[in-house]
């Protein structure tokens, strides 16, 4: 397979990430460390979440690399890891040698699809449950078993444990990274964990190479509601700017990507390709003037695609739109990106946006749509003026934290002498969470998903297995999503395709 070309101009920035990202603090708001699930994993031998850390392999080189996300969006991080070629595999120098940096490595990926969207837990007052979910995801990677199907009461299948954990989910990083670090420190396993937020923030500033005379400028952050609510990106960016002696002149505009990740993963509450009219179960943006609402006076700026039921509409007696429902991932991308730029305009700032951080692993799937939307906003005219033109830098960097997370993963494993150095092909085992078949029907939607009220009404500290991790298959991966993976993530698709037959 042909490796994607990446300009060598980014080499210095990539190395800078390696040198400093692990030194950044992760004191995100509400990121509590001591939660009950940790004691269960470490001490409670009767718990289904107990992990036998005393039997953890001492020799970890041949163990897989573990990656988890709230859904399949984290496969964009896996793709960057699989395709990385930034280092000389012999010397470790920061230069390409035409050999994949992770050649011969094995991977285990978990998509916690049944419990997504993670971004909504904090808004529903369930931040503690979100932290527990993040730790449970890590426990799955650290343990040695999985469920063959959702009917099994106990996991009957065996899988390898992992040598490092990549938290590919921004929201899980913001709320759960400290707790996972605490679990690992107490486990004695010597497994390390890497989150995506510090790498993305540091890389953004390295890319912009900001100096005191370069301001004013603005940085956009597009992330899930939970990630934005945590303040993790803004805090990390401010700390890094201060360390460079820059305390003013840089605006940070944050926008909750409401429904964006869910649409990419084809969550039926947000998109339903079979729907022909507005529906009562829809949970995406609606017409209104509040945050995360579709504003009718911005319809031309959104430039939604109304074809083939990608927008579901209902008009009132006056012929005007009474209801609008987004029904396509690209329309969610347009809505949220325009909302970010409009938020910046409404703030009164005149600083041009020079970079936009894609603070969710699902967003790079719609990168081309977002680039196109920015170009459309440059020429968008309203009341004889161009409201956004001066707020958009001539060149805007869309920052995908995934590649910098991959760099940190490689450097960490190399420093610990834990690279596998196999001559065999890369290999991946991928798992996805699905609702347990032991659940009563009242907790499930008609198409078998957890109901919203049940999903966000669960309590921490129970032994209930409401979801189970099973292997990827055609029955649990949406066909539209699989086609997107095939088109945009060739390295990943090559490894998961055999399981999808």
BELDAZI-V799734 format. One record per run of one state. SS is the DSSP state (alpha for helix, beta for strand, coil for the rest). FROM is the first residue (numbers start at 1). TO is the last residue. If there is no record, write none. Layout:
BEGIN
((SS FROM TO) (SS FROM TO))
END
This chain:
BEGIN
((coil 1 7) (alpha 8 23) (coil 24 35) (alpha 36 42) (coil 43 52) (alpha 53 55) (coil 56 63) (beta 64 69) (coil 70 71) (alpha 72 83) (coil 84 105) (beta 106 111) (coil 112 112) (alpha 113 115) (coil 116 117) (alpha 118 120) (coil 121 126) (alpha 127 142) (coil 143 144) (beta 145 146) (coil 147 156) (beta 157 158) (coil 159 161) (beta 162 167) (coil 168 169) (alpha 170 187) (coil 188 191) (beta 192 195) (alpha 196 208) (coil 209 211) (alpha 212 214) (coil 215 216) (beta 217 223) (coil 224 224) (alpha 225 230) (coil 231 231) (alpha 232 243) (coil 244 249) (beta 250 256) (coil 257 259) (alpha 260 264) (coil 265 286) (beta 287 287) (coil 288 293) (beta 294 294) (coil 295 295) (alpha 296 302) (coil 303 306) (alpha 307 309) (coil 310 310) (beta 311 315) (coil 316 320) (beta 321 326) (coil 327 328) (alpha 329 346) (coil 347 352) (beta 353 359) (coil 360 362) (alpha 363 379) (coil 380 381) (beta 382 382) (coil 383 384) (beta 385 385) (coil 386 388) (alpha 389 391) (beta 392 399) (coil 400 400) (alpha 401 415) (coil 416 426) (beta 427 435) (coil 436 440) (alpha 441 443) (beta 444 444) (coil 445 449) (beta 450 450) (coil 451 451) (alpha 452 455) (coil 456 466) (beta 467 471) (coil 472 478) (alpha 479 488) (coil 489 489) (alpha 490 500) (coil 501 501))
END
